[in-house]
């Protein structure tokens, strides 16, 4: 950005990360005197309807209040680009900091389940559950983040047939552009648990279409094939998800 301030309220202090949807900044809220994280979303190809959808979904996520969900403080637009102001989490993502034990994996899984249960109870589907969107505080608390692809179950602003999410974790109905509900997030949770316990993803390919095809048609090799320490009950639960 040309200026280090957003809306004359947020001082942008450092770029934290870049992704497909935008840029994440560390910032300071001058009004409330607190550090925050700000995601400034890309405007490319969004159009007015796309911006409205993203803002609508961010506003829906802002209504969530749970210790395992990153709090959304504010949403708006700057020069036609949507932005989301969130709780700043000092820590790493699950992608960067994988648990070293089965007990650690299950502790994180329980917290993610609690976050999803709360979101689903409020009609919010995450739609992009993956290790990069689970942040771990220094105290070991898991925080589900980035509801930028989330969708209110009652929303009509999202275009049907739009392929969103990350293909490695994507449920078949989502890949086909169909209706999604809480089961879509549970499928992604199953893929996530498979990856953490087996040490690899259930389906791997060089291009997204091949990965989606495997999710649709290929049988799943049990995670215990790659890690014999996985208890039978957990192995069955992962396959069921």
N, C-alpha and C positions, 0 to 999 in steps of 0.2 A: 504494500500500500504506500501511497505518497506521504501519508501522515502517520505518526505513531499513535494517534488517538482515534477512537471509534465513538461516534455520537457525542463527542466532547465529554465523555464519561469514563470510557475504558482506555487506559494507557497500555498499548501493546508493547511488551517488553522483550519477548524472544519467540522465535518460531520453534515449535516443539516437533511438528511432524507435518508431512504432506501426504495426501491420499487421493483416491479417485474422486472424492466428493469435494475436497477443499483443503484448506490449510488450518492447522491447529496452532494457536498462539497461547503463550502464557501472558496474562495481562493483570492489571490492577484496576479494581473498581474504585474510582475516586470518590464516588458518592457514599458508598458503604464502607470504604476503607478495608477492602479485603482482596486477596489474590484470587483470580478466577482463570478458567480456561475458556478460550473463545474459538469456535470453529467458524471460519468465514468460508461459506460454500461457493463453489464455482457457479458462475452464471451461464456458462457455455451450454447452449441448447435447452435451457430450462423453460424459457418463456414465462409469461405471466401465470399460466395455470400451474406450471411446475413449481414456481416460487410459492404460489399459494398452497400447494400440496405440502411442500417441505415445512413451511411455517405452521400450517395446520397440525402436522404431525409433531413438530417440536413443542407446540402449545399443549398438545395432548400429553406428551412425555413430561412436561413441566408439572402436571397434576399428580405425578407419581411421587410418593414419599416413602422411601424404604431404605434401610441401612445398607442394602446390597445393590442399590441403583445410584448411579451418579446423578446428583440433583441438577436440574435445569433451572437457572435463575431468570433468564430473560431471552427473548427472541425478537428479531426485527430485520430490517433491511437497511443497507448502506450502499448508495449508488446502484440500486437494483440487485445487489447481492445479499441473499439471506445470511444471517449470522445467528449463532446459538451461544449463549453465555452459560457456562456450566461450572460446577464444583471442580476445583483443581485438585487432582489426586497426585500426591507425591509418591511415586512408585513406578513399577514396571507392569507391562501387560503379561498375561499368561503365556503369550507367544515368546516373550523374552525370558520369562522366569518360570520354567516348568517345574512342577513339584517332583521331588526325588523319591517319594514313597507313595504306596497305595493309600495310606491314611491321609496324606496331603491331598491327593487327587479327590478322595471322597469328601474331604472337608470343603474344598472349593465347589464340588458338585452340589453339595447340600445348599450352599449359599446362592449359587446360580439358580437352583430350583426354587428357592424362596423368592428370589427376585422375579423370576418368570411367573410364579403363582400370583404375586401381587400385580404385575403388569396385566396378566390375562384377566384377572378379576376386574380390572378397570377397562377392559376392552382394548388393550394395546398389545399388538403382536410385534415382536422385535424384528424378525425376518432376516437378520444378518448376524446370528450368533456364531462366534468364532473366537479363537484365543486372543486375537488382537483387540477385541471389544470387551475383554474382561480384564479389568485393572486390579492389581494387588497392592494394597497399602503396605507400608513397612511393618504394620502390626499383623499382617496376614489376612486382612479383610478383603474379600472379593467384591468388586463393584462392577456391575453391568453397565456398559456405556454405549454411546453412539446409537441413539434411536433415530438417526437420520434416515434410515430405511424403514423405520417402524411405521405401522399403519393402524389407525383406529379401526376396530372391527365394524364400526358403524359409519366409517368415512366413505364418501362417494367421490372424493377428489382424486384418488389414485386411478390411473388408467389401467383397465383390465388388459392383460396380455403383456405388460411391461416386465421384462426380465430383470429382477433386482436380486441382490444378495451375492454370496460367494459360492461358486459352483461346487467346491469340495464339500460344503456343508449343506447344500441345498436340497430340500425335500422334493420328491417327484412332482407334486401338484404345483409347487412354486416354479419349478423349471418349465412346466408346461403352461404357465401363465394362468393357472386356475385360481379358485378361491383359496385363501389361506386362513388358518385359525391357529389356536394354541398348539395343535399337533405339529404344525410346521416347525415351531421352535423346539419341540421335544425331539423331532427327527434330527435337527442340527445338534441338539444336546447329545444324542446318541453317537453321532459322528465324532463330536468333541471327546466324549469319554473313550471311544474306540481309539482315537489318536493318542490320548494321554496314557492309556493302559497298554496298548499294543506297541506304541512307539512309531506308528505310521498310520496314514490315512487308510480307510477301507478301499477307496477307489483312487487310482492315480493314472493320469494320462497326460499327453503333451498339449492337448487342446481342450477347451471347455466343452465342446460338443461331445467328445469322447467320454469325458467325466460324467456329464449329464446322462448319456446313454447307459453307462454302468449303473448309475443310481436308479435308472428306470428298469433295467432288465437283468443285470448281473446279480448272481447270488452273493451273499456276504460271507466271507471266510471268518469264522469266529475269532475274536481278538485273542483268545487263549492259544491260538495256533502260534502266535508270535511271542506270547508271554504266558508260560505255564503257571505262573504265580497268581494269575487272576482267579478268584473264587468262582465256582460254577454258577452261583446265583447272580453274581455281577455280570458274568459272561452272557447269561441268558437275558438279563435286563437290557444290556447294550443292544443285543440283537432285536429285542422287542421294541425298543425305541425307534 
